[in-house]
Amino acid sequence: MDLPVAEWKSYLLQKWSLLPKSIQVTVSTAETLSDVFLQSSSLLQPEDEIFLKRLSKGYFVGKDSGAPLFYREEGNKKFQEKDYTVAAVLYSKGVSHSRPNTEDMSLCYANRSAALFHLGQYETCLKDIIRAQTHGYPERLQPKIMLRKAECLVALGRLQEARRTISDLERNFPASPTLADFPSQSVQRNLHHLKMKVQEKENLPETFPAALAKTLEGVDLGEENKQLSNASSSVGLCMDPLKGRCLVATREILPGEPLVKEDAFVSVLNPGELPPLHHSLDSKWDTRVTNGDLYCHRCLKHTLATVPCDGCSYAKYCSQECLRQAWELYHRIECPLGGLLLTLGVFCHIALRLTLLVGFEDVSKIRKLCDEVSNKDIYLPESNSRVKTLNSGLGEIEKNGKIVETPIPGCDVNGKYESNYQAVFNLLPHTENHSPEHKFLCALCVSALCRQLEAASFQAVATGADSSRLKAAAAPELCPDVTVWGVAMLRHMLQLQCNAQAITTIQHTGSKEGIVTGSRQVRLATGIFPVISLLNHSCSPNTSVSFISTIATIQASQRIGKGQEIVHCYGPHKSRMGVAERQQKLRSQYFFDCTCPACHTEVHEMAARPRWEAFCCNSCRAPMQGDDVLSCGRRGCAESVRRDHLASRLQDLRQQVGMAQKLLSDGELEPAIQQLLGCQRDAKSFLSAEHAVLGEIEDGLAQACAALGDWQKSATHLQNSLRVVEARHGPSSVEMGHELFKLAQIFFNGFAVPEALSTIRKAEEVLSLHCGPWDDEIQELQKMKSCLLDLTPSL
């Protein structure tokens, strides 16, 4: 996903292994990125490009004239099954393959409007009706779509427009010869029904319900930070002798306080772990629903009504405006390269998009920054140096008894760190830490991309007012220093391993009919956030991150004292991995050994396995201790067992739990409960009471009981699961917040009012530390609380 597809990666690594030793040494010892790029790119042969082109063709991103009918028919099947969400996605796929101003496109938009109507998305339905008519919706079918338009307007309370639409339909329907075969009785019946609805709405008293819309602007950072853009005034930027740049608290920070709110400088939607379409044997066209079908490729807004690029079937947007902006900024260059970019991976795609964004502005800016980085001796003080932070963006370093001022990398001439390309360029590429074969792989990916751009001569931008300037900036024959583009892209590709930020979203799990829903965090896109990249890692962080579209918000998840470092988790968290696994992960990806308090404690105290992974004594339930042979930790108990025996039992138990979860997802509730109860009895005989598997079992039992309407039993099982979650992740963790949300749903549906209100309050307190007021779960909690208080005013 981030790096190239497996076939291209394996091909390049094999090519590296077959190079003469002398050439490997030349590339390995290259002193600058420019040398790495030039020496590696000279090794890219025509047969390599032919192989890459063949791989790229597997990701078909063009428009296929046969696809719209196929997707429309597949969408109709889902529509008949009343699966309107999947139907809308399939109609969108048909739209993506349609040419503008064709019947194919108009019919796909019209069908999608029907699915959106049944989903209650009336405003979006109206937009699709307009799109269908704009692209030539057949006149013979106009009554159907006009009736739908009138129904939307009635549902939205726009009664004057609804009456006008009904009048137009009554006036035009009998007079049009093309509508003679349309079932007039059906139209008249529907018109009469709509008139009655309009009359009913007009007789209703006008109400002003409480606004439940999300606050898309998010949280306010308060007073402007004059040193650091997109950050609260409580955040300061400084240089640390060992860590380099870091963020610290300039005053005491309270839990839940917003610290950074930053829009991605650039982001690319992750295509997901999907094989190329040429690997599929079932169909020429793909019916799988991916993030690319559900989110805008520019702003990452969730939508079922995407607007496609006119030139390809891959890029989709939430609106015509997003499409226009993407096209002007980068997509007109990327559009003909879609299959190649999917083959080369997200990191290469981001590297190209970064250089396109800055290059259109001023291509010489990249040359200037390259020269500055190559010629500048970046000094990081030794461990015995003392560093202070100045408001001017300069670091004060005490060296040999003298105070030396040094600019903090990435700051402008006034000492301010802005979220701009200069800051992006100054993120460390860690060139010296990457393996020679990895640098070779990245350099050849960039070189292949540059050659494709060179061959195309950027014909995609041959029209437009500024096309001559764009061509001059990009086309190698017009820009003698095109190599600087390749070097800049290589730098960005290497930067991304340590500085890319996963943009995530919360997706709800469970069946559509489920009353109680779960949730999971999924990676939606990859972005660059220059300010957030300044945060150092801790396996036990004091912040949490959440996203709205491409905007990231960092909040304090606990109290942070004045002068204390503000830290973030790069992935390896103490509640998810043991210290050895965390250190290995951080060393291999980020090139450092973690010395955070959590790692220090686990290493020096030689901590036993965490409670959520521990085995217990079958006789007395005390923890089992040891390496290969485990012995009971309680004095007087002689129980012992080999670790590999218990590990085998645990593996078997996980398989049994998986079978029970399959029964649960298939709706076979009673068999699922019996299977889970058997797993529970087995688990309690050798696993600790807070083992993660026991938590999964209790969670499954809670889901099954909720589906049967046994709310009391469901709540009991979920409370048992909560104890496991709290032991593993902590009482104020976001995981605890999600579980409390589920418990609140169960109490609410069981009408256990005091318990529901108490759990809602706890869930809001925990989730507010990690998410803003726009969060779906917080919004739902507020609705539940409002409903309960309305029903029981005495409370």
QUIFEN-V236408 format. One record per residue. RES is the residue in three letters. SS is DSSP state (H for helix, E for strand, C for the rest). Layout:
RES:SS
RES:SS
//
This chain:
MET:C
ASP:C
LEU:C
PRO:C
VAL:C
ALA:H
GLU:H
TRP:H
LYS:H
SER:H
TYR:H
LEU:H
LEU:H
GLN:H
LYS:H
TRP:H
SER:H
LEU:H
LEU:C
PRO:C
LYS:H
SER:H
ILE:H
GLN:H
VAL:H
THR:H
VAL:H
SER:H
THR:C
ALA:C
GLU:C
THR:C
LEU:H
SER:H
ASP:H
VAL:H
PHE:H
LEU:H
GLN:H
SER:H
SER:H
SER:C
LEU:C
LEU:C
GLN:C
PRO:H
GLU:H
ASP:H
GLU:H
ILE:H
PHE:H
LEU:H
LYS:H
ARG:H
LEU:H
SER:H
LYS:H
GLY:C
TYR:C
PHE:C
VAL:C
GLY:C
LYS:C
ASP:C
SER:C
GLY:C
ALA:H
PRO:H
LEU:H
PHE:H
TYR:H
ARG:H
GLU:H
GLU:H
GLY:H
ASN:H
LYS:H
LYS:H
PHE:H
GLN:H
GLU:C
LYS:C
ASP:C
TYR:H
THR:H
VAL:H
ALA:H
ALA:H
VAL:H
LEU:H
TYR:H
SER:H
LYS:H
GLY:H
VAL:H
SER:H
HIS:H
SER:C
ARG:C
PRO:C
ASN:C
THR:C
GLU:H
ASP:H
MET:H
SER:H
LEU:H
CYS:H
TYR:H
ALA:H
ASN:H
ARG:H
SER:H
ALA:H
ALA:H
LEU:H
PHE:H
HIS:H
LEU:C
GLY:C
GLN:C
TYR:H
GLU:H
THR:H
CYS:H
LEU:H
LYS:H
ASP:H
ILE:H
ILE:H
ARG:H
ALA:H
GLN:H
THR:H
HIS:C
GLY:C
TYR:C
PRO:C
GLU:H
ARG:H
LEU:H
GLN:H
PRO:H
LYS:H
ILE:H
MET:H
LEU:H
ARG:H
LYS:H
ALA:H
GLU:H
CYS:H
LEU:H
VAL:H
ALA:H
LEU:C
GLY:C
ARG:C
LEU:H
GLN:H
GLU:H
ALA:H
ARG:H
ARG:H
THR:H
ILE:H
SER:H
ASP:H
LEU:H
GLU:H
ARG:H
ASN:H
PHE:H
PRO:H
ALA:H
SER:C
PRO:H
THR:H
LEU:H
ALA:C
ASP:C
PHE:C
PRO:C
SER:H
GLN:H
SER:H
VAL:H
GLN:H
ARG:H
ASN:H
LEU:H
HIS:H
HIS:H
LEU:H
LYS:H
MET:H
LYS:H
VAL:H
GLN:H
GLU:H
LYS:H
GLU:H
ASN:H
LEU:C
PRO:C
GLU:C
THR:C
PHE:C
PRO:C
ALA:C
ALA:C
LEU:C
ALA:C
LYS:C
THR:C
LEU:C
GLU:C
GLY:C
VAL:C
ASP:C
LEU:C
GLY:C
GLU:C
GLU:E
ASN:C
LYS:C
GLN:C
LEU:E
SER:C
ASN:C
ALA:E
SER:E
SER:C
SER:C
VAL:E
GLY:E
LEU:E
CYS:E
MET:E
ASP:E
PRO:C
LEU:C
LYS:C
GLY:E
ARG:E
CYS:E
LEU:E
VAL:E
ALA:E
THR:C
ARG:C
GLU:C
ILE:E
LEU:C
PRO:C
GLY:C
GLU:C
PRO:E
LEU:E
VAL:E
LYS:E
GLU:E
ASP:E
ALA:C
PHE:C
VAL:E
SER:E
VAL:E
LEU:E
ASN:C
PRO:C
GLY:C
GLU:C
LEU:C
PRO:C
PRO:C
LEU:H
HIS:H
HIS:H
SER:C
LEU:C
ASP:C
SER:C
LYS:C
TRP:C
ASP:C
THR:C
ARG:C
VAL:C
THR:C
ASN:H
GLY:H
ASP:H
LEU:H
TYR:E
CYS:C
HIS:C
ARG:C
CYS:C
LEU:C
LYS:C
HIS:E
THR:C
LEU:C
ALA:C
THR:C
VAL:E
PRO:E
CYS:C
ASP:C
GLY:C
CYS:C
SER:C
TYR:C
ALA:C
LYS:E
TYR:E
CYS:C
SER:C
GLN:H
GLU:H
CYS:H
LEU:H
ARG:H
GLN:H
ALA:H
TRP:H
GLU:H
LEU:H
TYR:H
HIS:H
ARG:H
ILE:H
GLU:H
CYS:H
PRO:H
LEU:H
GLY:H
GLY:H
LEU:H
LEU:H
LEU:H
THR:H
LEU:H
GLY:C
VAL:H
PHE:H
CYS:H
HIS:H
ILE:H
ALA:H
LEU:H
ARG:H
LEU:H
THR:H
LEU:H
LEU:H
VAL:H
GLY:H
PHE:H
GLU:H
ASP:H
VAL:C
SER:H
LYS:H
ILE:H
ARG:H
LYS:H
LEU:H
CYS:H
ASP:H
GLU:H
VAL:H
SER:H
ASN:H
LYS:C
ASP:C
ILE:C
TYR:C
LEU:C
PRO:C
GLU:C
SER:C
ASN:C
SER:C
ARG:E
VAL:E
LYS:E
THR:E
LEU:C
ASN:C
SER:C
GLY:C
LEU:E
GLY:E
GLU:E
ILE:E
GLU:E
LYS:E
ASN:C
GLY:C
LYS:E
ILE:E
VAL:E
GLU:E
THR:E
PRO:E
ILE:C
PRO:C
GLY:C
CYS:E
ASP:C
VAL:C
ASN:C
GLY:C
LYS:C
TYR:E
GLU:C
SER:C
ASN:C
TYR:H
GLN:H
ALA:H
VAL:H
PHE:H
ASN:C
LEU:C
LEU:C
PRO:C
HIS:C
THR:C
GLU:C
ASN:C
HIS:C
SER:C
PRO:H
GLU:H
HIS:H
LYS:H
PHE:H
LEU:H
CYS:H
ALA:H
LEU:H
CYS:H
VAL:H
SER:H
ALA:H
LEU:H
CYS:H
ARG:H
GLN:H
LEU:H
GLU:H
ALA:H
ALA:H
SER:C
PHE:C
GLN:H
ALA:H
VAL:H
ALA:C
THR:C
GLY:C
ALA:C
ASP:C
SER:H
SER:H
ARG:H
LEU:H
LYS:H
ALA:H
ALA:H
ALA:H
ALA:C
PRO:C
GLU:C
LEU:C
CYS:C
PRO:C
ASP:C
VAL:C
THR:H
VAL:H
TRP:H
GLY:H
VAL:H
ALA:H
MET:H
LEU:H
ARG:H
HIS:H
MET:H
LEU:H
GLN:H
LEU:H
GLN:H
CYS:H
ASN:H
ALA:C
GLN:E
ALA:E
ILE:E
THR:E
THR:E
ILE:E
GLN:E
HIS:E
THR:E
GLY:C
SER:C
LYS:C
GLU:C
GLY:C
ILE:C
VAL:C
THR:C
GLY:E
SER:E
ARG:E
GLN:E
VAL:E
ARG:E
LEU:E
ALA:E
THR:E
GLY:E
ILE:E
PHE:C
PRO:C
VAL:C
ILE:H
SER:H
LEU:H
LEU:C
ASN:E
HIS:E
SER:C
CYS:C
SER:C
PRO:C
ASN:C
THR:E
SER:E
VAL:E
SER:E
PHE:E
ILE:E
SER:C
THR:C
ILE:E
ALA:E
THR:E
ILE:E
GLN:E
ALA:E
SER:C
GLN:C
ARG:C
ILE:E
GLY:C
LYS:C
GLY:C
GLN:C
GLU:E
ILE:C
VAL:E
HIS:E
CYS:C
TYR:C
GLY:C
PRO:C
HIS:C
LYS:C
SER:C
ARG:C
MET:C
GLY:C
VAL:H
ALA:H
GLU:H
ARG:H
GLN:H
GLN:H
LYS:H
LEU:H
ARG:H
SER:H
GLN:H
TYR:H
PHE:C
PHE:C
ASP:C
CYS:C
THR:C
CYS:C
PRO:H
ALA:H
CYS:H
HIS:H
THR:H
GLU:H
VAL:H
HIS:H
GLU:C
MET:C
ALA:C
ALA:C
ARG:C
PRO:C
ARG:H
TRP:H
GLU:H
ALA:C
PHE:E
CYS:E
CYS:C
ASN:C
SER:C
CYS:C
ARG:C
ALA:C
PRO:E
MET:E
GLN:E
GLY:E
ASP:C
ASP:C
VAL:E
LEU:E
SER:E
CYS:E
GLY:C
ARG:C
ARG:C
GLY:C
CYS:C
ALA:C
GLU:C
SER:E
VAL:E
ARG:E
ARG:H
ASP:H
HIS:H
LEU:H
ALA:H
SER:H
ARG:H
LEU:H
GLN:H
ASP:H
LEU:H
ARG:H
GLN:H
GLN:H
VAL:H
GLY:H
MET:H
ALA:H
GLN:H
LYS:H
LEU:H
LEU:H
SER:H
ASP:C
GLY:C
GLU:C
LEU:H
GLU:H
PRO:H
ALA:H
ILE:H
GLN:H
GLN:H
LEU:H
LEU:H
GLY:H
CYS:H
GLN:H
ARG:H
ASP:H
ALA:H
LYS:H
SER:C
PHE:C
LEU:E
SER:C
ALA:C
GLU:C
HIS:C
ALA:H
VAL:H
LEU:H
GLY:H
GLU:H
ILE:H
GLU:H
ASP:H
GLY:H
LEU:H
ALA:H
GLN:H
ALA:H
CYS:H
ALA:H
ALA:H
LEU:C
GLY:C
ASP:C
TRP:H
GLN:H
LYS:H
SER:H
ALA:H
THR:H
HIS:H
LEU:H
GLN:H
ASN:H
SER:H
LEU:H
ARG:H
VAL:H
VAL:H
GLU:H
ALA:H
ARG:H
HIS:H
GLY:C
PRO:C
SER:C
SER:C
VAL:H
GLU:H
MET:H
GLY:H
HIS:H
GLU:H
LEU:H
PHE:H
LYS:H
LEU:H
ALA:H
GLN:H
ILE:H
PHE:H
PHE:H
ASN:H
GLY:C
PHE:C
ALA:C
VAL:H
PRO:H
GLU:H
ALA:H
LEU:H
SER:H
THR:H
ILE:H
ARG:H
LYS:H
ALA:H
GLU:H
GLU:H
VAL:H
LEU:H
SER:C
LEU:C
HIS:C
CYS:C
GLY:C
PRO:C
TRP:C
ASP:C
ASP:H
GLU:H
ILE:H
GLN:H
GLU:H
LEU:H
GLN:H
LYS:H
MET:H
LYS:H
SER:H
CYS:H
LEU:H
LEU:H
ASP:H
LEU:H
THR:C
PRO:C
SER:C
LEU:C
//
